[in-house]
C-alpha cells in the first residue's frame, strides 16, 4: 500500500532564542513563534496502526525546541533554514514547510514572518 500522503502540522511553538544582528538583540533571548508542516507517506502507518511506521511529531518537536533554544542567528532566514534542514533529516519526510515569526520586532506591526518550504 502506498500513496497516502499525510500532513502533520505543529502550530505556534513559542520559544526563545538569540536572534537579530543589532547589539541589543544579542543581549538576551527573544520570542519566536514556529509553525511547521511535515508531509510523509502514511500508508504503512495507517495500515498497521503502528508508530514505528509513522513520522514521530513528538520527537520532531523536541528536536526543534532543543536546537532553537541552543541556537544564535543574525537572520530569521537562517533560523528557518536550520529548522527546515533538521526536519528533512528525519526518515520518511517528503516535504517540509517552516514559518518563523518574530513578534514585535518592528514598530506598528504585530510581527515579521519568514516562510521556507519545498513549494518554493
Backbone torsions as a table, in degrees:
resi	resn	phi	psi	omega
1	UNK	NA	126.9	178.1
2	UNK	-142.4	166.2	170.6
3	UNK	90.5	21.4	174.5
4	UNK	-104.2	87.3	-179.0
5	UNK	-76.4	127.0	-178.4
6	UNK	-118.7	142.6	178.6
7	UNK	-115.0	126.3	174.7
8	UNK	-102.5	133.6	177.1
9	UNK	-120.0	126.9	172.9
10	UNK	-110.0	113.7	-167.9
11	UNK	-114.1	132.0	171.7
12	UNK	59.6	51.6	173.6
13	UNK	-75.8	114.8	-173.8
14	UNK	-98.6	114.0	-175.9
15	UNK	-130.8	173.5	176.9
16	UNK	-128.7	138.5	-180.0
17	UNK	-157.0	165.1	172.7
18	UNK	-80.2	117.2	-178.1
19	UNK	-146.1	129.1	178.9
20	UNK	129.2	163.3	-176.9
21	UNK	-112.7	-8.1	175.5
22	UNK	-78.8	148.6	-178.3
23	UNK	-53.3	-44.7	-177.4
24	UNK	-66.7	-25.9	178.2
25	UNK	-75.0	-21.0	-176.5
26	UNK	-89.8	-5.9	-174.8
27	UNK	-76.8	-34.8	-178.7
28	UNK	-151.3	156.4	-179.6
29	UNK	-60.9	145.4	177.4
30	UNK	-117.1	161.4	178.5
31	UNK	-72.3	140.2	167.5
32	UNK	-135.9	149.5	177.5
33	UNK	-120.4	123.9	-173.9
34	UNK	-118.9	131.8	173.0
35	UNK	-128.0	140.4	178.5
36	UNK	-135.9	149.8	170.4
37	UNK	-124.3	131.0	-177.0
38	UNK	-123.7	127.6	179.1
39	UNK	-110.6	135.5	174.8
40	UNK	-148.9	162.4	177.4
41	UNK	-81.1	107.7	-174.1
42	UNK	-96.4	10.0	-175.3
43	UNK	-54.3	-49.0	-177.3
44	UNK	-67.5	-39.9	178.1
45	UNK	-62.2	-42.9	179.7
46	UNK	-66.5	-44.9	-178.3
47	UNK	-62.4	-42.5	-174.6
48	UNK	-94.9	-16.8	-174.4
49	UNK	54.3	40.5	-174.8
50	UNK	-122.7	124.2	-178.6
51	UNK	-60.1	-23.9	179.2
52	UNK	-62.0	-20.2	-178.3
53	UNK	-105.7	7.0	-178.7
54	UNK	-107.3	159.1	169.8
55	UNK	-81.5	124.5	-173.1
56	UNK	-84.4	99.9	-176.5
57	UNK	-70.4	-22.9	176.0
58	UNK	-68.3	-42.9	177.9
59	UNK	-65.8	-41.0	176.8
60	UNK	-59.5	-46.7	-178.7
61	UNK	-62.2	-46.8	179.1
62	UNK	-61.2	-38.6	179.5
63	UNK	-66.4	-43.7	177.3
64	UNK	-60.3	-47.9	-179.7
65	UNK	-55.8	-51.0	-178.0
66	UNK	-60.2	-49.4	-176.2
67	UNK	-67.0	-40.8	-179.3
68	UNK	-67.7	-47.4	-178.1
69	UNK	-66.3	-23.8	178.5
70	UNK	-94.2	0.9	-173.6
71	UNK	-97.5	169.9	175.0
72	UNK	-151.7	118.1	-179.1
73	UNK	-133.5	151.4	172.1
74	UNK	-79.0	-37.5	-171.2
75	UNK	-117.0	142.4	172.7
76	UNK	-60.3	-35.0	179.8
77	UNK	-59.3	-40.9	179.6
78	UNK	-69.3	-39.6	176.2
79	UNK	-62.6	-45.3	178.8
80	UNK	-60.5	-41.0	-179.7
81	UNK	-67.0	-38.5	177.7
82	UNK	-61.2	-42.5	178.5
83	UNK	-65.5	-45.4	178.4
84	UNK	-56.1	-50.6	-179.6
85	UNK	-63.8	-39.6	179.4
86	UNK	-60.5	-47.3	-178.1
87	UNK	-67.4	-39.5	179.4
88	UNK	-63.9	-19.1	-179.7
89	UNK	-76.4	-13.1	179.0
90	UNK	-76.5	136.6	-179.3
91	UNK	-59.3	136.6	174.7
92	UNK	89.7	-13.6	-178.9
93	UNK	-70.3	126.6	-179.4
94	UNK	-101.9	-35.4	-174.3
95	UNK	-146.8	143.7	-178.4
96	UNK	-134.4	137.3	171.1
97	UNK	-127.9	126.8	-178.2
98	UNK	-122.5	133.6	172.6
99	UNK	-123.4	128.6	176.8
100	UNK	-123.1	127.7	179.1
101	UNK	-115.4	141.3	175.1
102	UNK	-119.8	99.7	-176.0
103	UNK	-65.0	142.5	170.2
104	UNK	58.1	28.5	-177.8
105	UNK	-87.6	-14.1	174.7
106	UNK	-126.0	144.6	175.5
107	UNK	-63.0	146.0	173.4
108	UNK	71.2	12.8	174.7
109	UNK	-142.2	158.2	-178.1
110	UNK	-71.4	-43.8	-177.2
111	UNK	-167.2	166.8	171.2
112	UNK	-107.7	139.2	-175.7
113	UNK	-126.5	134.0	169.8
114	UNK	-119.0	145.7	179.0
115	UNK	-129.2	137.4	177.2
116	UNK	-133.0	128.3	-177.1
117	UNK	-151.7	165.6	174.3
118	UNK	-73.6	-12.7	-179.9
119	UNK	-79.8	-8.9	179.7
120	UNK	95.8	NA	NA
